[in-house]
Amino acid sequence: MIEFAAAPATLPPGQRVYAVGDIHGCMDRLMALHELIAEDIANRPAEHTVLVHLGDYVDRGSDSAQVVDWLTNGPPVAADDIVNLMGNHEHMMLSALAAADNEASSLWMTNGGADSLLSWGISRLVPRAEWAAKIPWQHLIFLRDLTISHRVGPYLFVHAGVMPGVPLERQTRHDMIWIREPFLSSRLDHGAVIVHGHTPKRQPVIQPNRIAIDTGAVLGGALTCVVLEEDKLAFLQT
């Protein structure tokens, strides 16, 4: 039984959103969380359901390729819409695959890129110029087509956050994928309640202007999904 608490905003009647935090190659946890979401939808049908993944599918965990393949083929969740956002780790990966120099690939390698390459069967000995050719084209298209933000009623879903004091329509791609401060400490009204990951905490963070759900799955914490409906919220975790 899901235990609900008060949410910082109110969705229109009949709408429900499931938002999943940073996965980082934790395939077993993702599959288990999708099972919980599917069970909740089956047990508590809603007029319209949206499943949002907040990015950072790759790096650090052992199953990045498997996670990307799972999402590429569509998880077995009967949501009406599934939205996959880009995280900073997908951004680093794509930059490394496209780069003509070592800077982008070095940044990716120091942030878990080697683990991701191994999940695609690519060893450290493979030249950088050959990495992209060894990754299935369906996976590359999935990564390149990831969206930056998604709005549902009073909630805006992004990977990292927004720049305080800047209207939502003028937010930059870089900030929505990478920002921490001054967003995390801001108490300003951003024009929507921001639902995000990117900065791991042991427990979800609920503020009047934001909900943070990166609970460090790859660091020994849980993989978290926030369930938003009407004026309430709940969490599913694996």
Steps between C-alpha positions, in 0.01 A plus 500: 500500500641835394521760777427849373605835644425858401665615177625854428266531199174360365452302178167513315256220589572171323869572436782304660875522448767247594851652493809281542832633626857432389548135394874483420505149358302341785295268281362270770371794702342658191319181404372460856385863512320468167319196643381709796382777266319251276331345805388841626352592162318165487367533856414871480412591140518868413358693208845598374839378624847625409829324579801733502861384531717789618823400327840355596433152366869431443833497689621366835268201512574177314197485269486828305452326164225283643319802648517687169378192312212455746390862460554496124261207461245647743460372856196280574309778672151589378551875523330717240822693439864417572749790500877449519704804600870559441737501795848644519648151466327441165622845400859404592469170318372653177769769512768235546370291210496802269819672616805541282729554802565335835343759731139380475593133516725558802217676682268209427757242607552669836123497560425134438532477124726195513226303678254599230734396219553161662124448517499531119794259480752774421833469682735784591731381222250590226595834336264787579415548134347149491274529806188628323517231231488230767182633665168395337358778289163468677674586828675799347175633355329457837776698673509775238121543505466545877300806593617771741184580693136400530212697648190348655266755657682678784805270483811532282717190468871549427813310584687752713295813565455856374672834542311699767358830381496400131158436339442135412481572128851655517672221692811365328556140404826502699336613824216250477751217452785614730402760760534455876547836668344750521197282419522262795505770764249730328161558659367699205183408314631366167164519325451125551598241757822348366528121519863399454786263575874558447600572861482182710349501848415204722132601504280696258489874559165681496502880495225744398687566172662163423498122552835316479500124443860395433547274802833352389399160362850436369650614832314246711181700539157438349370562151206734555180581314275784613130453432313828446122530484249763605651687798701208637815298441649166595823311438576157358852367561709196416 
